[in-house]
Amino acid sequence: MAKIYRTISSDASVVASAVDATEIVSEIERIHKTSAVVTAALGRLSVAASLIGNGLKGDNDSVTIRFAGDGPAGVMIAVSDSRGNVKSYVQNPVVELPLNKYGKLDVAGAAGKNGTLSIVKDLGLKKPYTGQINIVSGEIAEDITAYFASSEQIPTVCGLGVLINPDLTVKKAGGYLIQLLPFADVHVIDAIEENLNRLPSVTKMLDSGMTGEDLALKVLENLNPNVLDVTEAAYKCDCTKERVEKALVSLGREELKKMAEEDEFTEVCCHFCTNKYRFEKNEILKLIN
């Protein structure tokens, strides 16, 4: 379980969210059996989705981030509800790459530096809101920052990090998201820039013992921040057999007939949690009707 902290400056012109998502990313590594660099890449994307989702207002709102880069990890997807509960998927969970020039995991090399980042927000309207940009760096945080500037015109700073142990388990993971409101004063912007210039990396801060609350307050230092709210979040897949049935029905009658004719049963595996759902031949025949 993780706790997402939202803070606001005393003049209410800037809001920051932060989370120690170590348990969430650990669950991602456990479920998807990802290699170190993929754990870091998918972990960063999932933390970003959790923070963005937590900022949605409606109980049934959700956000889906799709990172389609040209790296060997392939397509990565992270989905969050409005509480920050997140689930994620990666096309190729095991990728082995040399460390980058800084001696760190080559996230951009695994995710790709060319391609698209798209964000879909389902806010309960007739059509979901969709925005898309070209990938800026492949480091995820910079791409999220660029997305908000380009697609939603919201001045945003995103910081993400995942630290991996030698045994490939997750030592620390988390991130922050800072967003300025239109009436933010110049001195507020200057203060944030000064904070960011002297901040260590997310993983260094978490590894030093800082909490998600500490991060959320630290990024708004000298702006007299207060905690707005705290939300518990987790890695959470909402798949059910009924949802899988609807997905099968969407394939159409002919495809379902083919399934029933070829096999005595059909097994469907959820991409997000690897749960398997078994449908006997007679169940497939019922779905046709």
MIVEX-21872 format. One record per atom (N, C-alpha, C): x, y, z; residue in one letter. Coordinates in steps of 0.1 Angstrom, whole numbers, plus 5000, padded with zeros to 4 digits. Layout:
! MIVEX-21872
XYZA...
//
This chain:
! MIVEX-21872
500849885000M500050005000M500950135000M500550224992A501350354991A500350464995A500950574999K500250695003K500650814994K499650864987I499850984979I499551104987I500451194988Y500251324995Y500151434985Y499051514987R498951634979R499151764987R499951854983T500251974990T499952094982T499652204988I499352334981I500152444987I500552544979S501252654984S500252744992S500752835000S499952915009S499053015000S499553044988D498653134980D497853054970D497852924972A496952834964A497252834949A498452874945S498752884931S499552774925S499952674934V500652564929V500352444938V500152324931V499852204938V500852094935V501252024945A502251914943A501751784948A501951674941S501651544946S502951454947S503051374957A504251284957A503851154964A504651054961V504350914966V505650834967V505650754978D506650654979D505950524974D506250484962A505450374955A506250244955A507150234964T507950114964T507149984964T506149974972E505349854972E504549834959E504149934953I503449924940I504349874929I505549934928V506549884918V507049744921V507149714934S507549574937S506549474932S505249514933E504249424928E504249414913E504649514906I504749514892I505849414888I507049424895E508149334892E507749184895E506949164906R506549024910R505648974899R504649054895I503649004886I504148974872I504949074867H505349074853H506749014851H507448984863K508748924862K509649004853K509749134855T510449224846T511949224850T512749244840S514249264842S514449404848S515549434853A515849554861A515449684853A515949694841V515649814833V514149834829V513449714827V512049724824V511249754837V511649704848T511049744861T511149894863T512349944860A512550094862A511650174852A511550124839A510750204829A509250194832A508750064834L507350044837L506950104850L507850094860G507650154873G507450304872G508350374865R508150514863R506850554857R506450484846L505250514839L504050484849L504050384857S503050354866S502850454877S503950504882V503950604893V503350734887V503750764875A503150884868A501650874866A501250754862A499750734861A499050744874A499650694884S499050694898S498850844902S499950924900L499851064905L498851144896L498851114883I497851184875I496451144878I496251014880G494950964883G494351014896G495251024906N494851084919N494351224918N494651294907G494251434906G492851444899G492351334894L490951334888L489951344899L488751404895K487751444905K486651334907K486251274896G485151174897G485551044903G484650974910D484950844916D485250744905D484550754894N484750654883N485650704872N486350814874D487250864864D488550774864D489150774852S490450694851S491350764840S492550724841V493550774831V494350654826V494650654813T495450554807T496650614800T497850574803I499050634796I499650514788I499850544775R500350454766R501650504760R502750434763F504050474759F504550384748F504450424735A504850344724A506150384718A507250344723G508550384719G509150274710G510350304704D510950214695D512050124703D511950124716G512950044724G512449904724G513349814729P513049664729P511949634739P511649714749A510549684758A509249684751A509149754740G507849764733G506849854740G505649834737V504549914742V504349894757V504250014764M504050004779M502750084782M501850024790I500650084794I500450084809I499950204814A499650214828A498250274829A497450224838V496050264840V495850294855V495250414858S494950444872S493550494873S492950464885D491650524888D491850654896D490850714900S490950854906S491450844921S491750734926R492450724939R493950704937R494350664925G495750644923G496050494923G495050404924N495250264922N495650244908N496650164905V497250154892V497450004888V497349984875K497749854869K498549884856K499449794852S500249824841S500649694833S501149714821Y501449604812Y502649654803Y503549554800V504649584791V504749474781V504949504769Q504949404758Q506049304760Q507249354763N508449264765N509049284778N508749204788P509149224802P510649204805P511249134797V512749104799V513549164788V514349264792V515249334783V516549354790V517649314784E518949334790E519749434782E520249544788L521049644782L522149684791L523249734785P524349784793P523949914800P524549954811L524250084818L524550194808L523850304811N524050424802N525350494806N525550604800K526850674802K527050734816K525950734823Y525950784837Y526150674847Y526250544842G526350434850G525050384856G523950424850K522650394855K521850304845K520750254850L519850174841L519450254829L519550204817D519250274805D517750264802D516950344809V515550344807V515150394793V515750494789A515450554776A515850454765A516850374767G517250274757G516250164756G515650124768A514650014768A513350064763A512950184767A511650234764A511550294749A512750354745G512750414732G512750564732G513450624723K513550764723K512650824711K512050734703N511250774692N509950704694N508850774690G507550714691G506550814697G505450764704T504450854709T504050824723T503750924731L503150914744L501750964743L500750884747S499350924746S498750904760S497851004764I497150994776I495651004773I494950914779V493450914777V492850924791V491951024792K491251054805K489751024803K489250924810D487850894809D487150964821D486451074818L485851154828L484351134829L483851024823G482451004824G481651084814G482251144804L481651214794L481351124782L480751184771K480451094760K481651044753K482751124753K483951074747K485151104757K486051014758P487151044767P488051154761P488851224769Y489751324765Y491051254761Y491551274749T492851214744T493851314740T495051294744G496151384740G497351294736G498151344727Q499351264723Q500451354719Q501651314722I502851394718I503951294713I504851344706N506051264703N506951244715N507551134717I508451114728I509551214728I509851274739V510951374740V512251314743V512351224754S513551164758S513551014760S512450964763G512350824767G512550794782G512850904789E513150884804E511850894812E510650904806I509350904811I508951034818I509651074828A509351204835A509351324826A510451334818E510551444809E509451444799E509051324795D507951304785D506551344791D506351314804I505151354810I505051504812I506151564815T506251714816T505951774803T506551724792A506351774779A504851764775A504251644778Y502851624775Y501951734780Y502051764793F501251864799F501452004793F502652034790A502952164784A502352174770A502352064763S501952064749S500452044747S499951934754S498551894751S497551964761S497951994773E496952054782E497352194787E498452244782Q498952384785Q498952404800Q499352304808I499552324822I500952314826I501552424831P502952414835P503152314845P503952204842T504052094850T505552044851T505951994863V507251934865V506951794871V507551694865C507351554869C508751494873C508851434884G510151364888G509751224892G510451124886L510250984888L511550914891L511450804898G512650724900G512350584906G513150484901V513050354906V514450304909V514750254921L516050204924L515950054926L516849974919I516749834919I517849774928I517549674936N518549594943N519349504934N520549454938P521249364930P520449234927P519549194935D518749074933D517549094924D517449214918L516349264909L515049304916L515049294930T513849344937T513949504937T512849564941V512749704941V513149764955V514249844955K514649904968K513850024971K513650114961K512850234963K512250274950K511050334951A510350384939A509350494943A509250594935G508350704938G508450814928G507750924931G507851034922G506951154928G507051264920Y506251384924Y505751454911Y504751524912L504151594901L503751734906L504351844900I504051974904I503352044893I502252114896Q501452184886Q501052324890Q501352424882L501052564885L499652594879L498952684887L497652734882L497952864874L497052904866P497253024857P497653144864P497253164877F497553294883F498853284892F499653184890A500953174897A501853294895A502353344906D503153464905D504653424901D505353524896V506753494891V507553444903V507353494915H508253454926H507953314930H506753264927V506453124929V507153034920V507153074907I507953004897I509452994900I509953114904D511353124908D511653024919D510853024929A511052944941A511052794937A510152754929I510152614924I511352574917I511752664908E513052644900E514252624909E514252714920E515352704929E515352564937E514152524940N513952394947N514452284939N514052284926L514352174917L515852164914L516452284914N517952284911N518752224922N518252234934R519052174945R518552044950R517451994944L516851864949L517751744944L518051654952P518651524947P517551444939P517951334933S516951254926S515951194935S514851154929V513751094937V514250974945V514950884939T515450764946T516450804957T517250904955K518150944966K517450994978K516451074975M515651134986M514951014994M514250924987L513550814993L514550725001L515650694994D516650615000D517250675013D517250805014S517750875026S516850865037S515550815035G514650805046G513450905044G513450985034M512351075032M511050995028M509851045032T508650985029T507951065017T506851005013G506051075002G505651215007G505251225020E504851355025E506051455025E507251405029D508451485028D508751545014D508551455004L508751494990L507751604986L506451584990A505451674986A505651814992A506151815004L506451945011L507752005006L508751915003K510051964999K510052034985K509251984976V509252054963V508552194963V507852214974L507152344975L507852424987L509052394990E509752465001E509752614998E509652685009N509652835008N508352895003N507352805001L506052854996L505052825007L505452795019N504552765030N503452665027N503952545022P502952455018P502152385029P500952345026N500152265036N499652135029N499452035036V498951905031V497451915028V497051895015L495651905012L494951775016L495551665011D494851535015D495951425013D495551305018V496351185017V495451075012V495950995002T495150894996T495950764996T495350655000E496050524999E495850464985E496950414980A496850354966A497650224966A497350144956A497950014955A498049974940A498749864937Y498649804924Y497349714925Y496449754916K495049694917K494549664903K494249544900C493649504887C492149474890C491249534882D489849514884D489249414874D490049324869C489449224859C488549124866C487549084859T486648974864T486248894852T485648774855K485248684844K484148754835K483348834841E482248904834E482949004824E483949074828R484649164819R485249094807R485848974810V486448894800V485448844790V484248814795E483148764787E482748874777E482749004781K482349114773K483449124762K484649104766A485749124756A485649014745A485348894750L485148784740L483948804731L482848854736V481748884728V482048994717V482949084720S483349184711S484149134699S484649004700L485348944689L484348914677L483048894680G482148864670G481748714670G480648684663R480148544663R481048444656R481648494645E482448394637E483648354644E484348454651E485548414659E485148324670E484048354677L483648264688L483248124683L482648114672K482347984666K483647904663K484547974658K485847914655K486547854668K486447934678M487047894691M486347764696M484947764695A484247654700A484547524692A484747544679E484947424671E486347374673E487347454675E488747414676E489147354689E488547404700D489047364714D487847334723D488147244733E487147214743E487047324753E488047404754F487947514763F488947624758F488647754762T489447864759T489947934772T491247964772E491848024784E492248164780E491848264788V492148404786V492948454798V494148514795C495048564805C494948714806C494748774817C494748914819C496148974818C496349074809H497649134807H498149204819H497249254827F497649334839F498049264851F497349144854C497649074866C497948924864C497948884852T498148744847T497148644853T496048684858N495048594862N494448524849N494148394851K493648324839K492148284841K491448304830Y489948274830Y489648164820Y489048054825R488847944816R487347934812R487147924799F485747914794F485647774787F484647694791E484347564785E483647594772E483647494763K483047504750K481647544751K480847494760N479447534761N479247674765N480247734773E480147874777E480447964765E481347924756I481648004744I480347994735I479747884734L478547874726L477347964731L477347974745K476348064751K476648214747K477948244747L478248384744L477948414729L477948324720I477548344706I476148394706I475248354714N473848384714N473648514722N
//
